[in-house]
Amino acid sequence: MVSGAAGGVGSLAGQLGRRTGATVIGLAGKANHDWLQSKGVLPVTYGDGVADRIKEAAPNGVDAFLDTYGGGYVDLAIDLGVEPSRINTIIDFDAVARHGVLTIGNAEGSNAQVMAEFAALVAAGDIEMPIAATFPLDEVRAAYAELEQRHTRGKIVLIPARAAADHVQVGG
């Protein structure tokens, strides 16, 4: 189970989960359901009644829950009977204190070997890293405003300005 399944982290987590052979259920808005299905992720709409929709999609229960969104999804996972050791959140640190769930995130995966493996999967077309929007670095505030809407599909990318030093002549 992945909350925020069409977002920057969730879209990748769902695809990686499918590569392991897992059945992945992704919480997302209806606008993202077709895209999730094209990646082999079973979409479930968030909002009122979500627990019932999850139970319908996973009649034998949920084995693990990745919370990339916050907003009570760790509590939902606990209510669904997921063991705290099988719940990971990258955002709801109050829930970590309450339930003792995991907070395994970027620090564990940001090394050269993992990044090279990931880049190879993207380059081979085995996973897609959707880009929701790009912004020049000097428009970082606009990028954050877009991110705060919390309804993007994929990553928001900052593009550094071309340095004037790129064309500096050396010598005389």
C-alpha positions as CSV (number, residue, x, y, z in Angstrom):
1,M,0.0,0.0,0.0
2,V,1.4,3.4,-1.0
3,S,-0.2,6.7,-0.1
4,G,0.5,9.6,-2.5
5,A,1.1,6.9,-5.1
6,A,1.3,9.3,-8.0
7,G,3.5,11.8,-6.3
8,G,7.3,12.1,-6.6
9,V,8.2,9.4,-4.1
10,G,5.1,7.3,-4.4
11,S,5.2,6.9,-8.1
12,L,8.6,5.4,-7.9
13,A,7.9,3.3,-4.9
14,G,4.9,1.7,-6.6
15,Q,6.9,0.8,-9.7
16,L,9.8,-0.6,-7.6
17,G,7.4,-2.6,-5.6
18,R,5.9,-4.1,-8.7
19,R,9.4,-5.0,-9.9
20,T,9.7,-7.2,-6.8
21,G,6.5,-9.0,-7.7
22,A,4.4,-7.3,-5.0
23,T,0.8,-6.4,-5.5
24,V,0.9,-2.7,-5.0
25,I,-2.2,-0.7,-4.1
26,G,-1.8,3.1,-4.6
27,L,-3.9,5.8,-3.0
28,A,-4.4,8.6,-5.5
29,G,-6.9,10.9,-7.1
30,K,-9.0,9.7,-10.0
31,A,-7.0,11.8,-12.4
32,N,-4.0,9.5,-11.8
33,H,-5.7,6.1,-11.8
34,D,-5.1,5.3,-15.5
35,W,-1.4,6.2,-15.1
36,L,-1.1,4.0,-12.0
37,Q,-2.8,1.1,-13.8
38,S,-0.4,1.5,-16.7
39,K,2.4,0.9,-14.2
40,G,0.7,-2.2,-12.7
41,V,-0.4,-0.4,-9.5
42,L,-4.0,-1.0,-8.3
43,P,-5.4,2.5,-7.8
44,V,-7.7,3.4,-4.9
45,T,-9.2,6.8,-4.4
46,Y,-8.3,8.6,-1.2
47,G,-10.9,10.4,0.9
48,D,-14.0,9.4,2.9
49,G,-14.5,5.7,2.9
50,V,-10.9,4.9,2.0
51,A,-10.5,2.1,4.6
52,D,-13.5,0.3,3.0
53,R,-12.0,0.7,-0.5
54,I,-8.7,-0.6,0.7
55,K,-10.3,-3.6,2.3
56,E,-12.2,-4.3,-1.0
57,A,-8.9,-4.0,-3.0
58,A,-7.0,-6.2,-0.5
59,P,-9.5,-8.7,0.9
60,N,-6.7,-10.7,2.6
61,G,-5.3,-7.6,4.3
62,V,-2.4,-5.2,3.7
63,D,1.1,-6.5,4.4
64,A,3.0,-3.3,4.3
65,F,2.2,0.4,4.1
66,L,4.4,3.3,2.7
67,D,3.1,6.7,3.7
68,T,4.5,9.4,1.5
69,Y,1.6,11.9,2.2
70,G,0.9,12.1,5.9
71,G,-2.5,13.2,7.1
72,G,-3.3,10.2,9.2
73,Y,-2.3,7.4,6.8
74,V,0.0,5.8,9.5
75,D,-3.1,5.6,11.8
76,L,-5.1,4.1,8.9
77,A,-2.4,1.5,8.4
78,I,-2.5,0.6,12.1
79,D,-6.3,0.4,11.9
80,L,-6.0,-1.9,9.0
81,G,-3.9,-4.3,11.1
82,V,-0.5,-3.6,9.5
83,E,2.3,-4.4,11.9
84,P,4.2,-1.2,12.9
85,S,7.5,-2.8,11.7
86,R,5.9,-3.0,8.2
87,I,4.8,0.7,8.1
88,N,7.2,3.4,6.8
89,T,6.5,7.1,6.7
90,I,8.7,9.8,5.2
91,I,6.5,12.6,6.5
92,D,4.4,11.8,9.7
93,F,7.0,12.0,12.5
94,D,4.3,12.4,15.2
95,A,3.0,9.0,14.1
96,V,6.5,7.6,14.5
97,A,6.5,8.7,18.1
98,R,3.0,7.2,18.7
99,H,3.4,3.9,17.0
100,G,7.1,3.2,16.5
101,V,6.8,2.9,12.8
102,L,9.8,3.2,10.4
103,T,11.2,6.4,8.9
104,I,13.5,4.8,6.3
105,G,14.0,7.4,3.6
106,N,16.4,9.2,1.4
107,A,19.5,8.8,3.6
108,E,19.4,5.0,3.2
109,G,19.1,5.2,-0.5
110,S,21.3,8.1,-1.5
111,N,24.5,6.4,-2.3
112,A,26.3,6.0,-5.6
113,Q,25.4,2.3,-6.1
114,V,21.7,2.8,-5.5
115,M,21.6,5.9,-7.7
116,A,23.4,4.1,-10.5
117,E,21.0,1.1,-10.3
118,F,18.0,3.5,-10.3
119,A,19.4,5.5,-13.3
120,A,19.9,2.2,-15.2
121,L,16.3,1.2,-14.6
122,V,15.1,4.6,-15.9
123,A,17.5,4.6,-18.9
124,A,16.3,1.1,-19.8
125,G,12.6,2.2,-19.6
126,D,12.0,-0.3,-16.8
127,I,10.6,2.4,-14.6
128,E,9.4,5.9,-15.4
129,M,10.3,8.9,-13.3
130,P,7.5,11.3,-14.1
131,I,8.3,15.0,-14.1
132,A,5.4,17.1,-13.0
133,A,7.1,20.5,-13.7
134,T,10.4,22.1,-14.1
135,F,11.4,25.5,-12.8
136,P,14.6,27.6,-13.2
137,L,16.5,27.7,-9.9
138,D,15.7,31.4,-9.4
139,E,12.0,30.4,-9.3
140,V,12.4,28.1,-6.4
141,R,9.5,29.8,-4.5
142,A,7.2,29.0,-7.4
143,A,8.4,25.4,-7.3
144,Y,7.6,25.1,-3.6
145,A,4.2,26.7,-4.2
146,E,3.5,24.0,-6.8
147,L,4.8,21.3,-4.4
148,E,2.6,22.6,-1.6
149,Q,-0.5,21.9,-3.6
150,R,0.3,18.2,-3.1
151,H,-1.4,17.1,-6.3
152,T,1.5,16.6,-8.7
153,R,2.2,13.5,-10.6
154,G,5.9,12.9,-10.2
155,K,8.8,15.1,-9.4
156,I,9.3,18.8,-9.5
157,V,12.7,19.6,-10.9
158,L,14.8,22.7,-10.4
159,I,17.0,23.7,-13.4
160,P,20.2,25.6,-12.5
161,A,20.9,28.7,-14.5
162,R,23.6,28.4,-17.1
163,A,26.7,29.8,-15.5
164,A,28.4,32.8,-17.3
165,A,31.7,31.1,-16.5
166,D,30.9,28.4,-19.1
167,H,32.4,30.6,-21.7
168,V,35.3,32.2,-19.9
169,Q,38.5,32.2,-22.0
170,V,41.7,31.0,-20.3
171,G,44.9,32.9,-21.1
172,G,45.6,36.0,-23.0
